[in-house]
Amino acid sequence: MKKLLFMAMVAAASMTSCGKQNAQTPAEAAENNATEVCTGEIVYVHVEAVLAESDLYKNEGAALQEKTQKAQNSWAQREKNLQAEAAKLQEKYQKGLITTNDAQAQQENIQRRMVSYQNSAQKEARTLEEENFVFTNRAQDLLQRAVDEINADKKYKFILNASALIDADTTLNITPAVLAKVNELYAADKAAEKAAK
């Protein structure tokens, strides 16, 4: 019942505040919204799109994602290599190609290297997790600051994350304006960091 009431409220607000742009595609409407933001009280933002298309992500996020992927691939390869080495050792022992003492010594060596690898992988994973946490917080901070600046005059009563929307008039989309503001704030932050050095 609440969802139905909410959707009716969103529909009513969109009909009374901004009007439809029937002749435009969503891309054209989004482009127009970058310069002409809707005057409705209820608007929405594609948060994931803002974060994925932001200069912050392009300059830092993509590199962090690539670094994380490389580390995960490296961990998987190292673990696979150690498992293959242990399997070869077991095969040699079963065929009687090495003595029990040699097999035990080599197995202990493999186990020590496995423990060392696991410790270093856990340490590297914690570092990457912290870097991802900091990056996510920076992105969220930029997004919140951008929304706060865009809505400084409190003209919007309700700003929705578009991931929760089922349908909405594209004239209520303020994503391009938020993206532009996020990029502006990011550039200002980078300039301030350079000036501080």
N, C-alpha and C positions, 0 to 999 in steps of 0.2 A: 504494500500500500504506500509506504514512504517513497519507494523508488518511483512509482507511478506519479505521485504528487510532485516529486522532485523533477522528473522528466517533463511534466506538464508546465512546471514553473520555468524550466529552462526554455522550453518551446515558446511560451508566452513572452518571456523576456526577449528572446531573439526576434520574434515577430514584431514587437513594438519598438525595439531600440535601433536595429540596424538595417532591416530590410534585406531582401534576397538579391543575389547577383546571379541571375540565371544564365546569362550569356557567357560567363567566365568559367574556365576550367579551375580546379582547385589550385593548380600551380600559379595561374594568373591572379587568382584571388589572394593567394599567400604573398605574391610579389607586391600587389597593391597594398596589402596590409602592412608591409614593411615601412611604407611611408605614410599611410593613412590608417591609423589605428581606430578601431570601432569605438563608438561612444556609448555602447551598451553597458549595463551594470554587471552583466555576467559574460565572461570571456574565457577562452581556454588556451593552453599552451601545450605543444607536443614536447614535453620535457626531454624525452630520449633523443629526439631530433636535434634539439638545441645542444645537448651535451655531445652528441656524435659529430655535429657539424661545426662546433666551436673551434676557435683557434687554439684554445687550451688543449683540446683533444688532439687536434692535428699536429701540434708542436710537441706535446708531452705525453698525452695518453696513448697514442699509437705506438710510440717508442717503448713505453712501459708495458703495453700489451705484448709487443714483440719480445721484449726481454723476459717476460713471464713465460711465454710460450717456448722460447729457447731453453730456459731453465728446466721446464717440465720435460721437454724432449731429451735433454741431457740426462736428467735423473732416470728416465725410463730406459735409456740406452745403457747407462752404467749398471743399473739393476739387472738388465737383460744379460749384459756381459758377465757379471758375477755369477748369475744363475747358470749360464752356459758353461762357465769354467768349473763350477761345482758339479754339473752333470758329467762333464768330461772326466773329472777326477773320479767320480763314482764308477763310470764305465771302465776306466783303466784298472781300478781296484778290483772290480768284479771279474775282469778278464785275467787278473793275476799279473798285470804288467808292473805293478809297484807293490812294495811291502806295506804291511799294516802301519808300521811306524811312519813311513813316508806319506802315506795317505792321511794319517791323522795330523801330521805336521802341516801338510798342504791344506787340509780342511780347516785347521785352526787359523792359518794365514788368511784363507778366504773369508772366514767368519770375522776376523779382526778388520779386514778391509771393508766388509759389509757394514759393520758397526760404525767404522770411521765415515764411510760414505753416507750412512743414514744420519749421523750427527751433523755432517756438513750440509746435507740436503735440508734437514730441519732448520738449521741456522739460516741458510739461504732463503728458505720458504718464509720464515718469520720476517726477514728483511723485506722480501717482496710484498708480503702481506701488509707490512707497515707502510711501504711506499704506495701501494694501492689504496690503503685507508686514507693517507694524506691527500692523494690525488682526488679521491672521491669527495673528501671534505672540502677541498679547494673548489671543485666543480659545483658542489651544492652551495657553497658560500657565494660564488660568482652568480649563480642562478638566483639565489634569494636576493642579493643586492640589486641585480638587474630588475627583478620584479618590484622590489621596493622603490627603486627610482622611477620606473615606469608608472607606478601607481602612487607616487608621492602625493598627488592631489586627491587621492581617494575616489577617483571617478569610477573605479570598478569596485563593486561590492563583493564580487565573487570571482576568483580566478581558479579555474579547474585544470587539473592535469588531464590532457586529452586521452591518456591511456584508460581512463574510466568512462569515456564517452562512447555511446553507441552511435549517435548521429547528432550533428550540429551544423548550423549555417557557417560556411567558411568565412563570412564577414566577422565572425566572433573570434577568429583565430589571430592571436597576437604573437604567435611563434616567431615570425621574422623580426618583429620589433624587439623581442626578448633576446634573440640570437645576436642582433646588432649591438644591443646594450651589453651582453655578456662579453662580446669581443672587444668592445670599447673599454670595459672595466679591466679585462685581461691585459690589454695593451697598456693601460695606465699603471697597473700593478707591475708589469715588466719594466716600464720606464722608471718607476719609483725604486725598484730593486737595483737597476743599473746606477741610478743616481746615488744610492746608498753605498755602493761599493767604491 
